[in-house]
Amino acid sequence: MKAVRRDAPAPRFNPRERGARDAVYRVLDVNLNRLREALRVVEEYFRFVRTVDSLAVEIKVLRHSLQDMERALGRGELLESRDTRSDPFASVNREEELDRHSPEDVLAAGLKRAQEAARVIEEYVKLTGRGGCSEQAKRLRFTLYDFEKRIMERPEHGQEQNAGQPA
């Protein structure tokens, strides 16, 4: 089944309603940041905890791909919509966020956080008329699902021998 690609249709909200546009861009800004941060957490696990260069690079490439989405949405508009002072969760940690007992717990939480943020982006970006960004977010989300399955099925969470290391 081939994906249908559409040119940027008109935004789904009235662009004259500044508040609606700002809210959508705020959600996108928060979740692009959340996604980037979560991917960095996963990347650092494979870079420093398991020292699996190939998996660290794979995640790094995904993280850097977010730049295309930011450019398409407009970095200035994203930044302009940012308002951390009014975010009710900015200074609060929920109990489950503090429940980490191993690097693998951090890895699992990072993967789930990245998947969730990609889904939020996929849905809210549709309101901007940037369908290509929605498709990109969906591909990223499914890539993360596949990555999670691949590494979590391995007893050592993706531990592979790097080139030059003894087997």
C-alpha positions as CSV (number, residue, x, y, z in Angstrom):
1,M,0.0,0.0,0.0
2,K,1.5,3.3,-1.1
3,A,1.2,6.3,1.1
4,V,-0.7,9.2,-0.4
5,R,1.4,12.4,-0.3
6,R,-0.4,15.7,-0.2
7,D,1.0,19.1,-0.7
8,A,0.5,21.3,2.4
9,P,-3.2,21.8,2.7
10,A,-4.6,24.7,4.6
11,P,-4.2,24.5,8.4
12,R,-7.1,22.9,10.2
13,F,-7.5,25.8,12.5
14,N,-8.2,29.4,11.7
15,P,-4.7,31.0,11.4
16,R,-6.2,34.3,12.6
17,E,-6.9,32.6,15.9
18,R,-3.5,33.2,17.3
19,G,-4.3,31.3,20.4
20,A,-5.2,28.1,18.6
21,R,-2.1,28.2,16.4
22,D,0.1,28.9,19.4
23,A,-1.4,26.0,21.3
24,V,-0.7,23.6,18.5
25,Y,2.8,24.9,18.0
26,R,3.4,24.7,21.7
27,V,2.4,21.0,21.7
28,L,4.7,20.4,18.7
29,D,7.6,22.3,20.3
30,V,7.2,20.4,23.6
31,N,7.0,17.0,21.9
32,L,9.9,17.7,19.5
33,N,12.0,18.5,22.5
34,R,10.7,15.5,24.4
35,L,11.4,13.2,21.4
36,R,14.9,14.6,20.9
37,E,15.7,14.2,24.6
38,A,14.3,10.7,24.8
39,L,16.3,9.6,21.7
40,R,19.4,11.1,23.4
41,V,18.8,9.0,26.5
42,V,18.6,5.9,24.3
43,E,21.6,6.9,22.3
44,E,23.7,7.4,25.5
45,Y,22.7,3.9,26.8
46,F,24.2,2.3,23.7
47,R,27.1,4.7,23.5
48,F,28.3,4.4,27.2
49,V,26.4,1.6,29.0
50,R,26.5,-1.1,26.3
51,T,29.1,0.5,24.0
52,V,27.4,-0.6,20.9
53,D,28.5,2.0,18.4
54,S,26.1,0.8,15.6
55,L,23.0,1.2,17.7
56,A,24.1,4.5,19.1
57,V,24.6,5.8,15.6
58,E,21.3,4.4,14.5
59,I,19.5,6.4,17.2
60,K,21.7,9.5,16.5
61,V,20.6,9.5,12.9
62,L,16.9,9.4,14.0
63,R,17.5,12.3,16.4
64,H,19.2,14.4,13.7
65,S,16.3,13.7,11.3
66,L,14.1,15.9,13.6
67,Q,15.8,18.9,12.1
68,D,13.9,18.5,8.9
69,M,10.6,18.5,10.7
70,E,11.6,21.6,12.7
71,R,12.6,23.4,9.5
72,A,9.3,22.5,7.8
73,L,7.3,23.8,10.8
74,G,9.5,26.9,11.3
75,R,11.9,27.0,14.1
76,G,11.0,30.6,14.9
77,E,7.3,29.7,15.2
78,L,8.1,26.7,17.5
79,L,10.3,28.8,19.7
80,E,7.8,31.7,19.8
81,S,5.1,29.3,21.1
82,R,7.3,28.0,23.9
83,D,6.0,28.9,27.4
84,T,7.6,26.8,30.1
85,R,6.4,29.1,32.9
86,S,2.8,28.2,32.4
87,D,3.4,24.5,32.0
88,P,1.9,22.9,35.1
89,F,4.2,19.8,34.9
90,A,7.5,21.7,34.3
91,S,8.6,21.6,37.9
92,V,6.9,18.4,39.1
93,N,8.1,14.8,38.9
94,R,5.5,12.1,39.1
95,E,6.3,9.1,41.3
96,E,6.7,6.7,38.3
97,E,9.2,9.1,36.7
98,L,11.5,8.5,39.7
99,D,11.2,4.7,39.6
100,R,14.4,3.7,37.8
101,H,16.5,0.8,39.2
102,S,18.9,0.0,36.3
103,P,20.2,1.4,33.1
104,E,17.7,-0.9,31.3
105,D,14.8,0.8,33.1
106,V,16.2,4.2,31.8
107,L,16.4,2.6,28.3
108,A,12.9,1.3,28.4
109,A,11.5,4.6,29.7
110,G,13.4,6.5,27.0
111,L,12.0,4.3,24.2
112,K,8.4,4.7,25.5
113,R,8.8,8.4,25.9
114,A,10.1,8.7,22.3
115,Q,7.3,6.6,20.9
116,E,4.7,8.7,22.7
117,A,6.1,12.0,21.6
118,A,6.3,10.8,18.0
119,R,2.6,9.9,18.2
120,V,1.7,13.3,19.6
121,I,3.6,15.0,16.8
122,E,2.0,12.8,14.2
123,E,-1.5,13.9,15.3
124,Y,-1.0,17.6,16.1
125,V,1.1,18.4,13.0
126,K,-1.9,17.4,10.9
127,L,-3.5,20.7,12.2
128,T,-0.7,22.7,10.6
129,G,-1.3,21.4,7.1
130,R,2.2,19.8,7.0
131,G,1.1,16.2,6.1
132,G,4.7,15.3,5.2
133,C,5.7,15.9,8.8
134,S,2.9,13.7,10.0
135,E,4.1,10.9,7.8
136,Q,7.7,11.4,9.0
137,A,6.6,11.2,12.6
138,K,4.6,8.0,11.9
139,R,7.6,6.4,10.2
140,L,9.8,7.4,13.1
141,R,7.3,5.9,15.6
142,F,7.2,2.6,13.8
143,T,11.0,2.6,13.5
144,L,11.2,3.0,17.2
145,Y,8.7,0.1,17.8
146,D,10.8,-2.1,15.6
147,F,14.0,-1.0,17.3
148,E,12.5,-1.7,20.7
149,K,11.5,-5.2,19.7
150,R,14.8,-5.9,18.2
151,I,16.9,-4.9,21.2
152,M,14.5,-6.0,24.0
153,E,14.3,-9.5,22.6
154,R,18.1,-9.8,23.0
155,P,19.2,-10.9,26.5
156,E,21.8,-8.2,26.6
157,H,19.6,-5.4,25.2
158,G,21.3,-5.1,21.9
159,Q,24.8,-5.8,23.0
160,E,26.8,-6.5,19.9
161,Q,30.6,-6.7,19.5
162,N,32.0,-3.5,18.0
163,A,34.5,-3.8,15.2
164,G,37.9,-4.6,16.6
165,Q,36.6,-6.1,19.9
166,P,37.1,-9.8,20.6
167,A,34.0,-11.9,20.3
